[in-house]
Amino acid sequence: MSTVHVMTLNVRRPLGCWSWRAADRWSVRKPRLEALIRAERPLILGAQEVVPEQGRVLLAALGDGYRFIGRGRGRSGSGEACPIFFDERRLELVDWQQGALSDTPDRPGSRSWGNPFPRIAVSAVFEDRASSVRFQVVNTHLDPFSPTSRVRSAALIRDWTLQAGLPGIVLGDANDGPHSPAAAELLGDGAIVDAWRTARAWESPELGTYAGYRAPRPGRRIDWIMVTPDVAVERIGIAFRPVGGGWASDHLPVHARIALPEGTDA
């Protein structure tokens, strides 16, 4: 089986003069984020709240051979993005697209369902050069304000994942827990499952992934890794230890080592 190391992380966009807490300042967090990414170096990273400067930092920290796909959520492709970073020495990008989480997903910058800002998902199909296995990855950031938007967005992401007809991985900041209505919509009849629940081993306790620069503690796991049932989750965990004396983001990374099924090449 083909094993893949995946990670999801909301990197927390820089707020400039609005970052009144020292721990939230980008100048403080940047070297911590670099150290975290160098230490983890996942094959696939789904990141959220990424602005261009942070995209360059992430790409440099991942090192040679990596690239990313995805653009900003605005009408012209500006603003926060949900890029997928990947090592193209191992993975061939077959196809990708970015859609708005709205009634008009093909219209960039469109909004529906009560979310005040545009929300997006990036979907990519990769072929593992080592095994010729094809699989899909979706990365997203659901709205924190509108429960309706989270549920409707989850339904749209579920449709995109199942329509691909491939082993699938869904990464993202869901702004909701794994027992929420949004999770129920995504997981539905079991065609997509929570990787935390199906893992063979855990590298950490289940913690609240929005830690807010505080010591991690039990709480809602709002940053998700979900998979189709044909994807075996060998290990999963939350990176809960400080890096460089503090935290790279107000969110904690969730990472997993997964095994893709053989015989799924196109």
Accessible surface in RSA format (square Angstrom, percent):
REM  Atomic radii and reference values for relative SASA: ProtOr
REM  Chains: A
REM  Algorithm: Lee & Richards
REM  Probe-radius: 1.40
REM  Slices: 20
REM RES _ NUM      All-atoms   Total-Side   Main-Chain    Non-polar    All polar
REM                ABS   REL    ABS   REL    ABS   REL    ABS   REL    ABS   REL
RES MET A   1   129.81  67.2  72.28  47.8  57.53 137.0  46.27  39.3  83.54 110.7
RES SER A   2     7.47   6.3   0.80   1.1   6.67  15.4   7.35  15.6   0.12   0.2
RES THR A   3    54.56  38.8  44.54  45.2  10.02  23.9  29.88  40.1  24.69  37.3
RES VAL A   4     0.93   0.6   0.00   0.0   0.93   2.2   0.93   0.8   0.00   0.0
RES HIS A   5    17.22   9.4  14.62  10.2   2.60   6.6  10.48  10.8   6.74   7.8
RES VAL A   6     0.00   0.0   0.00   0.0   0.00   0.0   0.00   0.0   0.00   0.0
RES MET A   7     0.00   0.0   0.00   0.0   0.00   0.0   0.00   0.0   0.00   0.0
RES THR A   8     0.00   0.0   0.00   0.0   0.00   0.0   0.00   0.0   0.00   0.0
RES LEU A   9     0.71   0.4   0.55   0.4   0.16   0.4   0.71   0.5   0.00   0.0
RES ASN A  10     0.50   0.3   0.47   0.5   0.03   0.1   0.00   0.0   0.50   0.5
RES VAL A  11     0.05   0.0   0.05   0.0   0.00   0.0   0.05   0.0   0.00   0.0
RES ARG A  12    46.70  19.6  46.70  23.8   0.00   0.0   0.78   1.1  45.92  27.8
RES ARG A  13    79.17  33.2  78.30  39.9   0.87   2.1  11.04  15.1  68.14  41.3
RES PRO A  14    39.48  28.8  21.64  19.7  17.84  64.9  21.73  17.9  17.75 110.3
RES LEU A  15    46.14  25.7  35.22  25.2  10.92  27.5  41.07  28.8   5.07  13.6
RES GLY A  16    58.08  71.6   0.00   N/A  58.08  71.6  45.87 125.9  12.21  27.3
RES CYS A  17   124.58  94.2  81.93  91.4  42.65 100.2  53.25 134.9  71.32  76.9
RES TRP A  18   198.79  79.8 187.33  90.7  11.46  26.9 165.93  88.5  32.86  53.3
RES SER A  19     8.39   7.1   1.46   1.9   6.93  16.0   1.92   4.1   6.47   9.1
RES TRP A  20   202.94  81.4 180.25  87.2  22.69  53.3 159.91  85.3  43.03  69.8
RES ARG A  21    80.09  33.6  75.92  38.7   4.17   9.9  25.35  34.6  54.75  33.2
RES ALA A  22    55.90  51.4  49.08  75.7   6.81  15.5  49.12  69.2   6.78  18.0
RES ALA A  23    29.36  27.0  24.27  37.5   5.09  11.6  27.31  38.5   2.05   5.4
RES ASP A  24     8.71   6.1   8.01   8.0   0.70   1.7   4.03   9.5   4.68   4.7
RES ARG A  25   107.26  45.0 106.33  54.2   0.92   2.2  27.20  37.2  80.05  48.5
RES TRP A  26    29.26  11.7  24.21  11.7   5.05  11.9  24.21  12.9   5.05   8.2
RES SER A  27    89.70  75.8  65.28  87.1  24.42  56.3  54.33 115.7  35.36  49.5
RES VAL A  28    47.38  31.2  40.66  36.8   6.72  16.2  45.63  39.7   1.75   4.7
RES ARG A  29     0.12   0.1   0.12   0.1   0.00   0.0   0.00   0.0   0.12   0.1
RES LYS A  30    68.80  33.6  68.80  42.2   0.00   0.0  33.36  30.0  35.44  37.8
RES PRO A  31    73.33  53.4  67.50  61.5   5.83  21.2  68.19  56.3   5.14  31.9
RES ARG A  32    43.71  18.4  42.61  21.7   1.11   2.6   4.88   6.7  38.83  23.5
RES LEU A  33     0.11   0.1   0.11   0.1   0.00   0.0   0.11   0.1   0.00   0.0
RES GLU A  34    31.58  18.1  31.54  23.9   0.04   0.1   0.99   1.9  30.59  25.0
RES ALA A  35    40.81  37.5  33.18  51.2   7.62  17.3  36.57  51.5   4.24  11.2
RES LEU A  36    15.64   8.7  14.81  10.6   0.83   2.1  15.64  11.0   0.00   0.0
RES ILE A  37     0.09   0.1   0.09   0.1   0.00   0.0   0.09   0.1   0.00   0.0
RES ARG A  38   139.67  58.6 123.57  63.0  16.11  38.4  49.06  67.1  90.61  54.9
RES ALA A  39    89.64  82.4  47.56  73.4  42.08  95.7  59.41  83.7  30.23  80.1
RES GLU A  40    38.67  22.2  27.01  20.4  11.66  27.8   5.11   9.9  33.56  27.4
RES ARG A  41    97.15  40.8  84.52  43.1  12.64  30.1  32.92  45.0  64.23  38.9
RES PRO A  42     0.12   0.1   0.00   0.0   0.12   0.4   0.00   0.0   0.12   0.8
RES LEU A  43    20.50  11.4  18.10  12.9   2.40   6.0  19.17  13.5   1.32   3.6
RES ILE A  44     0.01   0.0   0.00   0.0   0.01   0.0   0.01   0.0   0.00   0.0
RES LEU A  45     0.56   0.3   0.28   0.2   0.29   0.7   0.28   0.2   0.29   0.8
RES GLY A  46     0.00   0.0   0.00   N/A   0.00   0.0   0.00   0.0   0.00   0.0
RES ALA A  47     0.00   0.0   0.00   0.0   0.00   0.0   0.00   0.0   0.00   0.0
RES GLN A  48     0.00   0.0   0.00   0.0   0.00   0.0   0.00   0.0   0.00   0.0
RES GLU A  49    18.74  10.8  17.89  13.5   0.85   2.0   0.15   0.3  18.59  15.2
RES VAL A  50     4.95   3.3   3.52   3.2   1.43   3.4   3.52   3.1   1.43   3.9
RES VAL A  51    35.41  23.3  34.97  31.7   0.43   1.0  35.41  30.8   0.00   0.0
RES PRO A  52    93.68  68.3  80.79  73.6  12.89  46.8  91.88  75.9   1.79  11.1
RES GLU A  53    73.76  42.3  72.05  54.5   1.70   4.0  25.62  49.6  48.13  39.3
RES GLN A  54     0.00   0.0   0.00   0.0   0.00   0.0   0.00   0.0   0.00   0.0
RES GLY A  55     3.14   3.9   0.00   N/A   3.14   3.9   3.14   8.6   0.00   0.0
RES ARG A  56   152.95  64.2 146.73  74.8   6.22  14.8  73.86 100.9  79.09  47.9
RES VAL A  57    13.20   8.7   9.91   9.0   3.30   7.9  12.89  11.2   0.32   0.9
RES LEU A  58     0.33   0.2   0.12   0.1   0.21   0.5   0.33   0.2   0.00   0.0
RES LEU A  59    53.97  30.1  51.57  36.9   2.41   6.0  51.57  36.2   2.41   6.5
RES ALA A  60    76.16  70.0  49.34  76.1  26.82  61.0  60.35  85.0  15.81  41.9
RES ALA A  61     5.95   5.5   0.28   0.4   5.67  12.9   0.39   0.6   5.56  14.7
RES LEU A  62     0.20   0.1   0.11   0.1   0.08   0.2   0.11   0.1   0.08   0.2
RES GLY A  63    26.58  32.8   0.00   N/A  26.58  32.8  22.24  61.0   4.34   9.7
RES ASP A  64   121.35  85.0 111.45 110.9   9.90  23.4  33.90  79.8  87.45  87.2
RES GLY A  65    24.02  29.6   0.00   N/A  24.02  29.6  12.83  35.2  11.19  25.1
RES TYR A  66    21.15   9.9   4.92   2.8  16.23  42.2   0.52   0.4  20.63  25.4
RES ARG A  67    90.69  38.1  90.16  46.0   0.53   1.3  24.45  33.4  66.24  40.1
RES PHE A  68    76.52  38.3  61.15  37.9  15.38  40.0  61.15  37.1  15.38  44.0
RES ILE A  69     5.36   3.0   1.96   1.5   3.40   8.2   5.36   3.9   0.00   0.0
RES GLY A  70    13.95  17.2   0.00   N/A  13.95  17.2   0.69   1.9  13.25  29.7
RES ARG A  71   110.19  46.3 104.11  53.1   6.07  14.5  49.09  67.1  61.10  37.0
RES GLY A  72     5.69   7.0   0.00   N/A   5.69   7.0   0.63   1.7   5.05  11.3
RES ARG A  73    37.83  15.9  36.68  18.7   1.15   2.7   7.49  10.2  30.34  18.4
RES GLY A  74    18.18  22.4   0.00   N/A  18.18  22.4  16.80  46.1   1.38   3.1
RES ARG A  75   206.33  86.6 187.29  95.5  19.04  45.3  67.77  92.6 138.56  84.0
RES SER A  76   102.00  86.2  60.73  81.0  41.27  95.1  55.60 118.4  46.40  65.0
RES GLY A  77    23.01  28.4   0.00   N/A  23.01  28.4   7.61  20.9  15.41  34.5
RES SER A  78    69.34  58.6  59.64  79.6   9.70  22.3  46.89  99.9  22.45  31.4
RES GLY A  79    44.94  55.4   0.00   N/A  44.94  55.4  33.48  91.9  11.45  25.7
RES GLU A  80    20.13  11.6  17.94  13.6   2.19   5.2   9.76  18.9  10.37   8.5
RES ALA A  81    11.18  10.3  10.32  15.9   0.85   1.9  10.97  15.4   0.21   0.6
RES CYS A  82     5.22   3.9   5.22   5.8   0.00   0.0   0.00   0.0   5.22   5.6
RES PRO A  83     1.50   1.1   1.50   1.4   0.00   0.0   1.50   1.2   0.00   0.0
RES ILE A  84     0.00   0.0   0.00   0.0   0.00   0.0   0.00   0.0   0.00   0.0
RES PHE A  85     0.16   0.1   0.09   0.1   0.08   0.2   0.09   0.1   0.08   0.2
RES PHE A  86     0.40   0.2   0.40   0.2   0.00   0.0   0.40   0.2   0.00   0.0
RES ASP A  87    13.47   9.4  13.47  13.4   0.00   0.0   0.00   0.0  13.47  13.4
RES GLU A  88    69.11  39.7  66.49  50.3   2.62   6.2  13.08  25.3  56.02  45.7
RES ARG A  89   135.71  57.0 110.99  56.6  24.72  58.9  73.23 100.1  62.48  37.9
RES ARG A  90    66.12  27.8  62.84  32.0   3.28   7.8  28.81  39.4  37.31  22.6
RES LEU A  91     0.00   0.0   0.00   0.0   0.00   0.0   0.00   0.0   0.00   0.0
RES GLU A  92    74.84  43.0  74.60  56.4   0.23   0.6  13.20  25.5  61.63  50.3
RES LEU A  93    38.68  21.5  15.11  10.8  23.57  59.2  15.11  10.6  23.57  63.4
RES VAL A  94    55.22  36.3  24.95  22.6  30.27  72.9  28.89  25.1  26.33  71.4
RES ASP A  95    90.53  63.4  85.11  84.7   5.42  12.8  19.27  45.4  71.26  71.1
RES TRP A  96    79.40  31.9  60.63  29.3  18.76  44.1  42.81  22.8  36.59  59.4
RES GLN A  97   117.68  65.8 112.18  82.0   5.50  13.1  34.34  73.1  83.34  63.2
RES GLN A  98    31.31  17.5   9.68   7.1  21.63  51.5   2.99   6.4  28.32  21.5
RES GLY A  99    10.10  12.5   0.00   N/A  10.10  12.5   8.73  23.9   1.38   3.1
RES ALA A 100     3.38   3.1   0.63   1.0   2.74   6.2   0.63   0.9   2.74   7.3
RES LEU A 101     0.00   0.0   0.00   0.0   0.00   0.0   0.00   0.0   0.00   0.0
RES SER A 102     2.12   1.8   0.04   0.1   2.08   4.8   0.04   0.1   2.08   2.9
RES ASP A 103    93.34  65.4  65.90  65.6  27.45  64.9  30.30  71.3  63.05  62.9
RES THR A 104    58.56  41.6  53.53  54.3   5.03  12.0  56.12  75.4   2.44   3.7
RES PRO A 105    37.01  27.0  34.66  31.6   2.34   8.5  34.66  28.6   2.34  14.6
RES ASP A 106   140.74  98.6 113.99 113.5  26.75  63.3  41.96  98.7  98.78  98.5
RES ARG A 107   144.09  60.5 141.75  72.3   2.35   5.6  58.39  79.8  85.70  51.9
RES PRO A 108    67.74  49.4  58.42  53.3   9.32  33.9  65.42  54.0   2.32  14.4
RES GLY A 109    18.59  22.9   0.00   N/A  18.59  22.9   3.43   9.4  15.16  33.9
RES SER A 110     5.14   4.3   0.53   0.7   4.61  10.6   5.08  10.8   0.06   0.1
RES ARG A 111   132.64  55.7 106.27  54.2  26.37  62.8   8.04  11.0 124.60  75.5
RES SER A 112    21.63  18.3   9.79  13.1  11.84  27.3  14.83  31.6   6.80   9.5
RES TRP A 113    39.46  15.8  15.62   7.6  23.84  56.0  28.30  15.1  11.15  18.1
RES GLY A 114    62.58  77.2   0.00   N/A  62.58  77.2  37.81 103.8  24.76  55.5
RES ASN A 115     3.64   2.5   0.04   0.0   3.60   8.7   0.14   0.3   3.50   3.4
RES PRO A 116    62.07  45.2  43.33  39.5  18.74  68.1  49.91  41.2  12.16  75.6
RES PHE A 117    99.06  49.6  99.02  61.3   0.04   0.1  99.06  60.1   0.00   0.0
RES PRO A 118    23.92  17.4  23.92  21.8   0.00   0.0  23.92  19.8   0.00   0.0
RES ARG A 119    13.07   5.5  12.42   6.3   0.64   1.5   1.98   2.7  11.09   6.7
RES ILE A 120     8.07   4.6   7.24   5.4   0.83   2.0   7.24   5.2   0.83   2.2
RES ALA A 121     0.66   0.6   0.00   0.0   0.66   1.5   0.00   0.0   0.66   1.7
RES VAL A 122     0.00   0.0   0.00   0.0   0.00   0.0   0.00   0.0   0.00   0.0
RES SER A 123     6.24   5.3   5.53   7.4   0.71   1.6   1.57   3.4   4.66   6.5
RES ALA A 124     0.75   0.7   0.00   0.0   0.75   1.7   0.75   1.1   0.00   0.0
RES VAL A 125    27.13  17.8  27.12  24.6   0.00   0.0  27.12  23.6   0.00   0.0
RES PHE A 126     0.00   0.0   0.00   0.0   0.00   0.0   0.00   0.0   0.00   0.0
RES GLU A 127    35.71  20.5  35.71  27.0   0.00   0.0   0.73   1.4  34.98  28.6
RES ASP A 128     0.00   0.0   0.00   0.0   0.00   0.0   0.00   0.0   0.00   0.0
RES ARG A 129   131.02  55.0  98.42  50.2  32.59  77.6  44.79  61.2  86.23  52.3
RES ALA A 130    82.53  75.9  38.65  59.6  43.88  99.8  49.59  69.8  32.94  87.3
RES SER A 131    37.19  31.4  11.21  15.0  25.98  59.9  21.11  45.0  16.08  22.5
RES SER A 132    51.33  43.4  51.13  68.2   0.20   0.5  16.11  34.3  35.22  49.3
RES VAL A 133     0.99   0.6   0.99   0.9   0.00   0.0   0.99   0.9   0.00   0.0
RES ARG A 134    63.76  26.8  63.76  32.5   0.00   0.0   1.65   2.3  62.11  37.6
RES PHE A 135     0.00   0.0   0.00   0.0   0.00   0.0   0.00   0.0   0.00   0.0
RES GLN A 136     6.85   3.8   6.85   5.0   0.00   0.0   0.34   0.7   6.51   4.9
RES VAL A 137     0.00   0.0   0.00   0.0   0.00   0.0   0.00   0.0   0.00   0.0
RES VAL A 138     0.51   0.3   0.51   0.5   0.00   0.0   0.51   0.4   0.00   0.0
RES ASN A 139     0.00   0.0   0.00   0.0   0.00   0.0   0.00   0.0   0.00   0.0
RES THR A 140     6.69   4.8   6.69   6.8   0.00   0.0   6.69   9.0   0.00   0.0
RES HIS A 141    13.10   7.2  13.02   9.1   0.08   0.2   7.35   7.6   5.76   6.7
RES LEU A 142     4.07   2.3   3.99   2.9   0.08   0.2   4.07   2.9   0.00   0.0
RES ASP A 143     0.07   0.0   0.00   0.0   0.07   0.2   0.00   0.0   0.07   0.1
RES PRO A 144    56.93  41.5  33.95  31.0  22.98  83.5  34.34  28.4  22.59 140.4
RES PHE A 145   131.80  65.9 104.23  64.6  27.58  71.8 108.13  65.6  23.68  67.8
RES SER A 146    12.23  10.3   9.06  12.1   3.16   7.3   8.29  17.6   3.94   5.5
RES PRO A 147    85.59  62.4  84.50  77.0   1.10   4.0  85.33  70.4   0.26   1.6
RES THR A 148    78.42  55.8  72.95  74.0   5.47  13.0  41.53  55.8  36.90  55.8
RES SER A 149     0.42   0.4   0.42   0.6   0.00   0.0   0.00   0.0   0.42   0.6
RES ARG A 150    23.89  10.0  23.76  12.1   0.14   0.3   0.42   0.6  23.48  14.2
RES VAL A 151    40.92  26.9  40.92  37.0   0.00   0.0  40.92  35.6   0.00   0.0
RES ARG A 152   108.86  45.7 106.33  54.2   2.53   6.0  26.88  36.7  81.98  49.7
RES SER A 153     0.39   0.3   0.39   0.5   0.00   0.0   0.00   0.0   0.39   0.5
RES ALA A 154     1.56   1.4   0.65   1.0   0.91   2.1   1.56   2.2   0.00   0.0
RES ALA A 155    27.35  25.1  26.19  40.4   1.17   2.7  27.00  38.0   0.35   0.9
RES LEU A 156    33.82  18.8  32.06  22.9   1.76   4.4  33.36  23.4   0.46   1.2
RES ILE A 157     3.28   1.9   3.28   2.4   0.00   0.0   3.28   2.4   0.00   0.0
RES ARG A 158    43.12  18.1  43.12  22.0   0.00   0.0   4.47   6.1  38.65  23.4
RES ASP A 159    64.81  45.4  62.62  62.3   2.19   5.2   7.83  18.4  56.98  56.8
RES TRP A 160    46.07  18.5  40.68  19.7   5.38  12.6  24.55  13.1  21.51  34.9
RES THR A 161     1.71   1.2   0.76   0.8   0.95   2.3   0.76   1.0   0.95   1.4
RES LEU A 162    65.47  36.5  46.95  33.6  18.52  46.6  50.13  35.2  15.34  41.3
RES GLN A 163   140.15  78.4 104.04  76.0  36.11  86.0  48.55 103.3  91.60  69.5
RES ALA A 164    36.56  33.6   5.97   9.2  30.59  69.6  18.07  25.5  18.48  49.0
RES GLY A 165    67.98  83.8   0.00   N/A  67.98  83.8  37.97 104.2  30.01  67.2
RES LEU A 166    37.77  21.0  28.32  20.3   9.45  23.8  31.01  21.8   6.76  18.2
RES PRO A 167     3.46   2.5   3.46   3.2   0.00   0.0   3.46   2.9   0.00   0.0
RES GLY A 168     0.37   0.5   0.00   N/A   0.37   0.5   0.34   0.9   0.03   0.1
RES ILE A 169     0.85   0.5   0.01   0.0   0.84   2.0   0.01   0.0   0.84   2.3
RES VAL A 170     5.65   3.7   5.65   5.1   0.00   0.0   5.65   4.9   0.00   0.0
RES LEU A 171     0.57   0.3   0.00   0.0   0.57   1.4   0.57   0.4   0.00   0.0
RES GLY A 172     3.30   4.1   0.00   N/A   3.30   4.1   2.70   7.4   0.61   1.4
RES ASP A 173     1.11   0.8   1.11   1.1   0.00   0.0   0.00   0.0   1.11   1.1
RES ALA A 174     3.38   3.1   3.03   4.7   0.35   0.8   3.38   4.8   0.00   0.0
RES ASN A 175    25.98  17.9  19.35  18.7   6.63  16.0   2.04   4.9  23.93  23.1
RES ASP A 176    15.21  10.7  15.21  15.1   0.00   0.0   0.00   0.0  15.21  15.2
RES GLY A 177     4.95   6.1   0.00   N/A   4.95   6.1   4.59  12.6   0.36   0.8
RES PRO A 178    15.33  11.2   7.48   6.8   7.85  28.5   7.48   6.2   7.85  48.8
RES HIS A 179   154.98  84.7 118.50  82.4  36.48  93.3  94.56  97.5  60.42  70.3
RES SER A 180    12.08  10.2   5.05   6.7   7.04  16.2  10.95  23.3   1.14   1.6
RES PRO A 181    96.38  70.2  87.33  79.6   9.06  32.9  93.26  77.0   3.12  19.4
RES ALA A 182     0.41   0.4   0.18   0.3   0.23   0.5   0.18   0.3   0.23   0.6
RES ALA A 183     0.57   0.5   0.57   0.9   0.00   0.0   0.57   0.8   0.00   0.0
RES ALA A 184    65.32  60.1  49.50  76.4  15.82  36.0  57.94  81.6   7.38  19.5
RES GLU A 185    68.48  39.3  61.41  46.5   7.07  16.8   7.30  14.1  61.18  50.0
RES LEU A 186     4.97   2.8   4.97   3.6   0.00   0.0   4.97   3.5   0.00   0.0
RES LEU A 187    36.51  20.3  36.46  26.1   0.05   0.1  36.46  25.6   0.05   0.1
RES GLY A 188    48.25  59.5   0.00   N/A  48.25  59.5  20.17  55.4  28.08  62.9
RES ASP A 189   126.59  88.7  82.97  82.6  43.62 103.2  52.05 122.5  74.54  74.3
RES GLY A 190    33.17  40.9   0.00   N/A  33.17  40.9  25.30  69.4   7.87  17.6
RES ALA A 191    30.81  28.3  19.81  30.6  11.01  25.0  28.63  40.3   2.18   5.8
RES ILE A 192     1.04   0.6   0.42   0.3   0.62   1.5   0.42   0.3   0.62   1.7
RES VAL A 193    33.32  21.9  31.53  28.5   1.78   4.3  33.32  29.0   0.00   0.0
RES ASP A 194     7.87   5.5   5.34   5.3   2.52   6.0   3.81   9.0   4.05   4.0
RES ALA A 195     0.00   0.0   0.00   0.0   0.00   0.0   0.00   0.0   0.00   0.0
RES TRP A 196    10.92   4.4  10.50   5.1   0.42   1.0   2.46   1.3   8.46  13.7
RES ARG A 197   117.68  49.4  89.71  45.7  27.97  66.6  56.67  77.4  61.01  37.0
RES THR A 198    65.46  46.6  42.53  43.1  22.93  54.7  48.95  65.8  16.50  25.0
RES ALA A 199     8.15   7.5   0.00   0.0   8.15  18.5   0.00   0.0   8.15  21.6
RES ARG A 200   162.04  68.0 129.83  66.2  32.21  76.7  59.14  80.8 102.89  62.4
RES ALA A 201    28.03  25.8  24.77  38.2   3.26   7.4  28.03  39.5   0.00   0.0
RES TRP A 202   123.42  49.5  96.48  46.7  26.94  63.3  95.45  50.9  27.97  45.4
RES GLU A 203    73.11  42.0  43.01  32.5  30.10  71.7  26.35  51.0  46.76  38.2
RES SER A 204    13.59  11.5   0.79   1.1  12.80  29.5   8.50  18.1   5.10   7.1
RES PRO A 205    82.28  60.0  69.46  63.3  12.82  46.6  81.41  67.2   0.86   5.4
RES GLU A 206    58.78  33.7  41.44  31.4  17.34  41.3  20.45  39.6  38.33  31.3
RES LEU A 207    12.67   7.1  12.67   9.1   0.00   0.0  12.67   8.9   0.00   0.0
RES GLY A 208     9.88  12.2   0.00   N/A   9.88  12.2   8.06  22.1   1.82   4.1
RES THR A 209     0.00   0.0   0.00   0.0   0.00   0.0   0.00   0.0   0.00   0.0
RES TYR A 210   113.61  53.0 101.05  57.5  12.56  32.7  63.97  48.1  49.64  61.2
RES ALA A 211     3.90   3.6   2.42   3.7   1.47   3.4   3.90   5.5   0.00   0.0
RES GLY A 212     3.06   3.8   0.00   N/A   3.06   3.8   3.06   8.4   0.00   0.0
RES TYR A 213    21.92  10.2   5.92   3.4  16.01  41.6   6.48   4.9  15.45  19.0
RES ARG A 214   111.41  46.8 105.87  54.0   5.54  13.2  63.06  86.2  48.35  29.3
RES ALA A 215    74.80  68.8  63.19  97.5  11.61  26.4  63.61  89.6  11.19  29.6
RES PRO A 216    31.78  23.2  11.32  10.3  20.46  74.4  11.57   9.6  20.20 125.6
RES ARG A 217   109.24  45.9 106.37  54.2   2.88   6.8  57.08  78.0  52.17  31.6
RES PRO A 218   113.28  82.6  95.49  87.0  17.79  64.7  95.80  79.1  17.48 108.6
RES GLY A 219    47.64  58.8   0.00   N/A  47.64  58.8  31.28  85.8  16.36  36.6
RES ARG A 220   142.42  59.8 130.78  66.7  11.65  27.7  63.09  86.2  79.34  48.1
RES ARG A 221     4.05   1.7   3.26   1.7   0.79   1.9   0.74   1.0   3.32   2.0
RES ILE A 222    10.58   6.0  10.58   7.9   0.00   0.0  10.58   7.6   0.00   0.0
RES ASP A 223     0.35   0.2   0.15   0.1   0.20   0.5   0.11   0.3   0.24   0.2
RES TRP A 224     9.55   3.8   9.39   4.5   0.16   0.4   9.55   5.1   0.00   0.0
RES ILE A 225     2.31   1.3   0.00   0.0   2.31   5.6   0.00   0.0   2.31   6.3
RES MET A 226     0.00   0.0   0.00   0.0   0.00   0.0   0.00   0.0   0.00   0.0
RES VAL A 227     0.44   0.3   0.05   0.0   0.38   0.9   0.44   0.4   0.00   0.0
RES THR A 228    10.88   7.7  10.66  10.8   0.22   0.5  10.66  14.3   0.22   0.3
RES PRO A 229    84.01  61.2  56.15  51.2  27.86 101.3  59.17  48.9  24.84 154.4
RES ASP A 230    68.75  48.2  50.23  50.0  18.52  43.8  41.09  96.7  27.66  27.6
RES VAL A 231     5.67   3.7   0.00   0.0   5.67  13.7   0.00   0.0   5.67  15.4
RES ALA A 232    21.32  19.6  12.72  19.6   8.60  19.6  21.00  29.6   0.32   0.8
RES VAL A 233     2.91   1.9   0.00   0.0   2.91   7.0   0.00   0.0   2.91   7.9
RES GLU A 234    53.99  31.0  51.30  38.8   2.69   6.4  12.57  24.3  41.42  33.8
RES ARG A 235   103.17  43.3 102.94  52.5   0.23   0.5  30.46  41.6  72.71  44.1
RES ILE A 236     2.36   1.3   1.85   1.4   0.50   1.2   2.36   1.7   0.00   0.0
RES GLY A 237     0.22   0.3   0.00   N/A   0.22   0.3   0.22   0.6   0.00   0.0
RES ILE A 238     3.65   2.1   0.00   0.0   3.65   8.8   0.00   0.0   3.65   9.9
RES ALA A 239    21.11  19.4  10.18  15.7  10.93  24.9  18.11  25.5   3.00   7.9
RES PHE A 240    51.23  25.6  48.46  30.0   2.77   7.2  48.46  29.4   2.77   7.9
RES ARG A 241   167.31  70.2 157.92  80.5   9.39  22.4  60.98  83.3 106.34  64.4
RES PRO A 242    78.32  57.1  59.26  54.0  19.06  69.3  59.26  48.9  19.06 118.5
RES VAL A 243    36.31  23.9  32.81  29.7   3.50   8.4  36.19  31.4   0.13   0.3
RES GLY A 244    68.03  83.9   0.00   N/A  68.03  83.9  39.17 107.5  28.86  64.6
RES GLY A 245    75.18  92.7   0.00   N/A  75.18  92.7  37.32 102.4  37.86  84.8
RES GLY A 246     6.77   8.3   0.00   N/A   6.77   8.3   6.72  18.4   0.05   0.1
RES TRP A 247    36.57  14.7  35.27  17.1   1.30   3.1  24.48  13.1  12.09  19.6
RES ALA A 248     8.04   7.4   3.35   5.2   4.70  10.7   3.35   4.7   4.70  12.4
RES SER A 249     3.08   2.6   0.21   0.3   2.87   6.6   0.21   0.4   2.87   4.0
RES ASP A 250     9.88   6.9   9.75   9.7   0.13   0.3   1.27   3.0   8.61   8.6
RES HIS A 251    12.22   6.7   9.45   6.6   2.77   7.1   0.62   0.6  11.60  13.5
RES LEU A 252     4.25   2.4   4.10   2.9   0.15   0.4   4.10   2.9   0.15   0.4
RES PRO A 253     6.33   4.6   6.33   5.8   0.00   0.0   6.33   5.2   0.00   0.0
RES VAL A 254     1.39   0.9   1.39   1.3   0.00   0.0   1.39   1.2   0.00   0.0
RES HIS A 255    23.31  12.7  23.31  16.2   0.00   0.0  11.09  11.4  12.22  14.2
RES ALA A 256     1.01   0.9   0.00   0.0   1.01   2.3   1.01   1.4   0.00   0.0
RES ARG A 257   105.65  44.4 105.53  53.8   0.12   0.3  21.55  29.4  84.11  51.0
RES ILE A 258     0.00   0.0   0.00   0.0   0.00   0.0   0.00   0.0   0.00   0.0
RES ALA A 259     0.65   0.6   0.65   1.0   0.00   0.0   0.65   0.9   0.00   0.0
RES LEU A 260     0.00   0.0   0.00   0.0   0.00   0.0   0.00   0.0   0.00   0.0
RES PRO A 261    21.37  15.6  20.61  18.8   0.76   2.8  21.37  17.6   0.00   0.0
RES GLU A 262    94.83  54.4  73.56  55.7  21.27  50.6  50.35  97.4  44.48  36.3
RES GLY A 263    70.80  87.3   0.00   N/A  70.80  87.3  33.34  91.5  37.46  83.9
RES THR A 264    32.34  23.0  21.42  21.7  10.92  26.0  28.72  38.6   3.62   5.5
RES ASP A 265    79.30  55.5  58.03  57.8  21.27  50.3   4.69  11.0  74.61  74.4
RES ALA A 266   101.99  93.8  33.45  51.6  68.54 155.9  71.19 100.3  30.80  81.6
END  Absolute sums over single chains surface
CHAIN  1 A    10930.0       8365.7       2564.3       5876.0       5054.0
END  Absolute sums over all chains
TOTAL         10930.0       8365.7       2564.3       5876.0       5054.0
